[in-house]
Amino acid sequence: GTALLRFAVQEEKTESVGGFLWCWKSYLSGDLFYKEGIQLSGRVVAVNLVQVCLACYITIVGVLLTQLFVYLWSIGKSQIDGMVEFILEYFDFEVLAEDIARNINITNVCEQMADPTVCSNISIEDIKNYISGDAIQAFVSSIAYSAYPREAYMIYTPMIVYTIIAGGTATVLFFLYIPSVCRTILQFRCAEEGFFYDEKRFQLYRTRVDNTTFLLGAIFWTGLLGPVIIGFLGMLAVFLFLWQATRQAMFSVLAIIIGIAFTVLIREAFAMILKTSFRGFYRRHVNKVNI
């Protein structure tokens, strides 16, 4: 009787529940269990600990990969010629150059030129010397030097961005998991989630109980691959902006995107300003709209 009287007196009092900070504060203080009656299972806690480990693992691996790639870049920069020679020897470009020179018909080439007299002093030996293994090696070396990242910051800056984005994403997943579980429980308790009142959905979900066994694996691989993929995309974008081979093209694309976005923002700003001048399709302020 006393409890009912107290409830009748205090029934107008309300308390806000739910939310990110509220959930973590209640969980750490114990109020989530003792006051709200929400007990998190050992599986939920274990998954959350796995997410912490994944966040630490991704961050540590990102730091180690940054150091490794910078070290490999410093070694590769001094051995570009050696790598070019290895590639040319592996694919036997010397023999290929001789075959190309041997199959060239000087007469046909000269006839197609605007000034055929240019070829009067050219012999097959001159062509062999021009299309030689050394010439091909010099050409490939020039391409390799122009494509190889010139500065170390082109390597470590994208890797730092990868580490920050991937580690940050994994950390966010860790902090959002328990509040998400609490939110779902409170929605069921307050009947905001009409699962138990929807016979069709209830019958649909209760037929495949074995699907719940996929949850742990899905959470693990999502917590690992999700941050890695997002971090890789951020790293790739930064690298393309820093790499000398793609920098100009990327800034051109960025300028186009900024121009389009600026145009859209101006349009939306004018639309918001003129929104009050219309009622439906009728103009309330004709002069203002015409301007």
C-alpha positions as CSV (number, residue, x, y, z in Angstrom):
1,G,0.0,0.0,0.0
2,T,2.8,2.4,0.9
3,A,4.5,1.8,-2.4
4,L,1.4,2.6,-4.4
5,L,0.8,5.8,-2.4
6,R,4.4,6.9,-3.1
7,F,4.0,6.1,-6.7
8,A,0.8,8.1,-6.9
9,V,2.5,11.1,-5.2
10,Q,5.6,10.9,-7.5
11,E,4.0,9.8,-10.7
12,E,4.5,13.3,-12.2
13,K,8.3,13.2,-11.7
14,T,10.3,12.1,-14.7
15,E,13.9,11.4,-15.3
16,S,15.7,11.4,-18.6
17,V,17.4,8.1,-19.4
18,G,19.5,6.9,-22.3
19,G,22.2,8.5,-24.3
20,F,25.9,8.0,-24.7
21,L,27.2,9.8,-21.5
22,W,24.3,8.6,-19.4
23,C,24.9,5.0,-20.3
24,W,28.7,5.0,-19.7
25,K,28.2,6.9,-16.4
26,S,25.6,4.5,-15.2
27,Y,27.6,1.5,-16.3
28,L,30.8,2.6,-14.6
29,S,29.0,3.6,-11.4
30,G,26.9,0.4,-11.2
31,D,23.6,2.3,-11.5
32,L,22.8,0.6,-14.8
33,F,22.3,-2.7,-12.9
34,Y,21.3,-1.7,-9.4
35,K,19.0,1.2,-10.3
36,E,17.9,0.5,-13.9
37,G,17.9,-3.2,-13.7
38,I,19.9,-3.7,-16.9
39,Q,22.5,-6.4,-16.7
40,L,25.0,-6.7,-19.5
41,S,25.8,-10.3,-20.3
42,G,29.4,-11.7,-20.3
43,R,29.2,-12.0,-24.0
44,V,28.6,-8.2,-24.4
45,V,31.5,-7.3,-22.1
46,A,33.8,-9.8,-23.9
47,V,32.9,-8.3,-27.2
48,N,33.6,-4.8,-25.9
49,L,37.0,-5.9,-24.6
50,V,37.8,-7.5,-28.0
51,Q,37.0,-4.1,-29.6
52,V,39.5,-2.4,-27.2
53,C,42.1,-5.0,-28.2
54,L,41.4,-4.4,-31.9
55,A,41.7,-0.6,-31.5
56,C,45.1,-1.0,-29.8
57,Y,46.2,-3.6,-32.4
58,I,45.2,-1.4,-35.3
59,T,47.0,1.6,-33.8
60,I,50.2,-0.3,-33.0
61,V,50.3,-1.9,-36.5
62,G,49.8,1.5,-38.1
63,V,52.8,2.9,-36.3
64,L,54.9,-0.1,-37.2
65,L,53.9,0.0,-40.8
66,T,54.7,3.7,-40.9
67,Q,58.2,3.1,-39.8
68,L,58.6,0.1,-42.1
69,F,57.4,2.0,-45.2
70,V,59.6,5.0,-44.5
71,Y,62.6,2.6,-44.2
72,L,61.7,0.8,-47.4
73,W,61.3,4.1,-49.2
74,S,64.8,5.3,-48.1
75,I,66.3,2.0,-49.3
76,G,64.4,2.0,-52.6
77,K,65.4,5.6,-53.4
78,S,69.0,4.7,-53.6
79,Q,68.4,1.5,-55.6
80,I,66.1,2.6,-58.4
81,D,68.7,1.9,-61.1
82,G,69.3,-1.6,-59.6
83,M,65.6,-2.4,-59.7
84,V,65.3,-1.2,-63.3
85,E,68.2,-3.3,-64.3
86,F,66.7,-6.4,-62.6
87,I,63.4,-5.8,-64.3
88,L,65.0,-5.4,-67.7
89,E,67.1,-8.5,-67.2
90,Y,64.1,-10.5,-66.0
91,F,62.0,-9.7,-69.0
92,D,65.1,-9.8,-71.4
93,F,64.5,-6.3,-73.0
94,E,67.9,-6.5,-74.8
95,V,66.6,-9.3,-77.0
96,L,63.3,-7.5,-77.4
97,A,65.1,-4.3,-78.6
98,E,67.1,-6.2,-81.2
99,D,63.9,-7.9,-82.5
100,I,62.2,-4.5,-82.8
101,A,65.1,-3.0,-84.7
102,R,65.5,-6.0,-87.0
103,N,61.8,-5.9,-88.0
104,I,61.7,-2.1,-88.8
105,N,61.3,-1.4,-92.5
106,I,63.3,1.8,-93.0
107,T,61.9,2.5,-96.4
108,N,58.3,2.4,-95.3
109,V,59.0,4.6,-92.3
110,C,60.8,7.2,-94.4
111,E,58.0,7.3,-97.0
112,Q,55.5,8.2,-94.3
113,M,57.6,11.1,-93.1
114,A,57.1,14.7,-94.3
115,D,60.8,15.0,-95.3
116,P,62.0,11.6,-96.6
117,T,65.5,13.0,-97.0
118,V,66.0,12.8,-93.3
119,C,66.4,9.1,-93.5
120,S,69.0,9.2,-96.2
121,N,71.8,8.9,-93.7
122,I,70.1,6.5,-91.3
123,S,71.1,2.8,-91.4
124,I,69.8,-0.2,-89.6
125,E,72.8,-0.1,-87.3
126,D,71.8,3.5,-86.2
127,I,68.3,2.2,-85.4
128,K,69.8,-0.7,-83.4
129,N,71.9,1.7,-81.4
130,Y,68.9,4.0,-80.8
131,I,66.6,1.1,-79.9
132,S,69.0,-0.7,-77.6
133,G,68.9,-2.1,-74.2
134,D,70.7,0.9,-72.8
135,A,68.2,3.3,-74.4
136,I,65.3,1.3,-73.0
137,Q,66.9,1.2,-69.6
138,A,67.4,5.0,-69.6
139,F,63.8,5.5,-70.6
140,V,62.5,3.1,-67.9
141,S,64.8,4.7,-65.4
142,S,63.4,8.2,-66.2
143,I,59.9,6.9,-65.7
144,A,60.9,5.3,-62.4
145,Y,62.6,8.4,-61.1
146,S,59.6,10.6,-62.0
147,A,57.1,8.2,-60.4
148,Y,59.0,7.3,-57.3
149,P,57.9,9.5,-54.3
150,R,60.5,12.2,-54.0
151,E,60.2,13.1,-50.3
152,A,59.7,11.0,-47.2
153,Y,56.6,13.0,-46.1
154,M,54.8,11.5,-49.1
155,I,55.1,8.2,-47.3
156,Y,54.8,8.9,-43.6
157,T,52.0,11.5,-43.8
158,P,49.4,9.1,-45.5
159,M,50.4,6.4,-43.0
160,I,49.9,8.7,-40.1
161,V,46.5,9.6,-41.5
162,Y,45.7,5.9,-41.8
163,T,46.7,5.2,-38.2
164,I,44.7,8.1,-36.8
165,I,41.5,7.3,-38.9
166,A,41.7,3.5,-38.4
167,G,42.5,3.7,-34.7
168,G,39.9,6.4,-34.2
169,T,37.2,4.4,-36.0
170,A,38.0,1.3,-33.9
171,T,37.9,3.4,-30.7
172,V,34.5,5.0,-31.7
173,L,33.1,1.5,-32.3
174,F,34.3,0.5,-28.8
175,F,32.6,3.4,-27.1
176,L,29.3,3.1,-29.1
177,Y,28.7,-0.6,-28.5
178,I,27.5,-0.6,-24.9
179,P,25.3,2.5,-25.3
180,S,23.8,0.8,-28.4
181,V,22.9,-2.3,-26.4
182,C,21.4,-0.2,-23.6
183,R,19.4,1.8,-26.1
184,T,17.9,-1.3,-27.6
185,I,17.0,-2.7,-24.1
186,L,15.3,0.5,-23.1
187,Q,13.4,0.6,-26.4
188,F,12.1,-2.9,-25.7
189,R,11.2,-1.9,-22.2
190,C,9.4,1.2,-23.2
191,A,7.6,-0.5,-26.1
192,E,9.3,1.9,-28.6
193,E,10.5,-1.1,-30.5
194,G,7.3,-3.0,-31.3
195,F,8.9,-6.3,-31.8
196,F,6.8,-8.2,-29.3
197,Y,3.6,-6.5,-30.5
198,D,4.2,-7.3,-34.2
199,E,3.2,-10.9,-34.7
200,K,4.7,-11.0,-38.3
201,R,8.1,-9.7,-37.2
202,F,8.1,-11.8,-34.1
203,Q,7.4,-15.0,-36.0
204,L,10.0,-14.0,-38.7
205,Y,12.9,-13.5,-36.2
206,R,12.2,-16.4,-33.9
207,T,12.5,-19.0,-36.7
208,R,16.3,-18.6,-37.2
209,V,17.7,-18.6,-33.7
210,D,21.0,-19.9,-35.1
211,N,21.7,-16.5,-36.7
212,T,22.6,-15.2,-33.3
213,T,25.8,-17.3,-33.5
214,F,27.1,-15.0,-36.3
215,L,27.0,-11.9,-34.1
216,L,30.3,-12.4,-32.4
217,G,32.1,-13.1,-35.7
218,A,30.4,-10.2,-37.4
219,I,31.3,-7.8,-34.6
220,F,34.9,-8.9,-34.6
221,W,35.4,-8.7,-38.4
222,T,33.5,-5.4,-38.6
223,G,35.7,-4.0,-35.8
224,L,38.8,-5.1,-37.7
225,L,38.1,-4.7,-41.4
226,G,35.8,-1.6,-41.1
227,P,38.5,0.7,-39.5
228,V,41.2,-0.7,-41.9
229,I,39.1,0.0,-45.0
230,I,38.1,3.5,-43.9
231,G,41.7,4.3,-42.9
232,F,43.0,2.9,-46.2
233,L,40.6,5.2,-48.1
234,G,41.7,8.2,-46.1
235,M,45.4,7.3,-46.6
236,L,44.9,6.8,-50.4
237,A,43.3,10.3,-50.7
238,V,46.1,12.0,-48.8
239,F,48.8,10.1,-50.8
240,L,47.3,11.1,-54.1
241,F,47.3,14.7,-53.0
242,L,51.0,14.5,-52.0
243,W,52.4,12.3,-54.8
244,Q,54.0,14.4,-57.5
245,A,52.6,12.2,-60.2
246,T,48.9,12.8,-59.3
247,R,49.1,16.0,-57.2
248,Q,48.1,18.4,-60.1
249,A,45.2,16.2,-61.2
250,M,43.8,15.8,-57.6
251,F,44.0,19.6,-57.0
252,S,42.1,20.1,-60.3
253,V,39.4,17.7,-59.2
254,L,39.3,19.3,-55.7
255,A,38.8,22.8,-57.4
256,I,35.9,21.4,-59.4
257,I,34.3,19.9,-56.3
258,I,34.8,23.1,-54.3
259,G,33.3,25.1,-57.2
260,I,30.2,22.8,-57.3
261,A,29.8,22.8,-53.6
262,F,30.1,26.6,-53.4
263,T,27.5,27.0,-56.1
264,V,25.1,24.6,-54.3
265,L,25.6,26.5,-51.0
266,I,24.8,29.8,-52.6
267,R,21.7,28.4,-54.2
268,E,20.5,26.9,-50.9
269,A,21.2,30.1,-49.0
270,F,19.1,32.1,-51.5
271,A,16.4,29.4,-51.3
272,M,16.3,29.7,-47.5
273,I,16.2,33.5,-47.7
274,L,13.3,33.5,-50.2
275,K,11.5,30.7,-48.5
276,T,9.5,33.1,-46.3
277,S,8.4,35.0,-49.5
278,F,6.3,32.1,-50.7
279,R,3.2,30.4,-49.5
280,G,2.9,27.3,-51.5
281,F,3.3,28.4,-55.1
282,Y,2.1,32.0,-54.4
283,R,4.5,34.8,-54.0
284,R,3.8,36.9,-50.9
285,H,6.5,39.5,-51.7
286,V,6.7,39.9,-55.5
287,N,9.4,42.5,-55.7
288,K,11.7,40.6,-53.3
289,V,11.3,37.4,-55.2
290,N,11.9,39.0,-58.6
291,I,15.2,40.4,-57.3
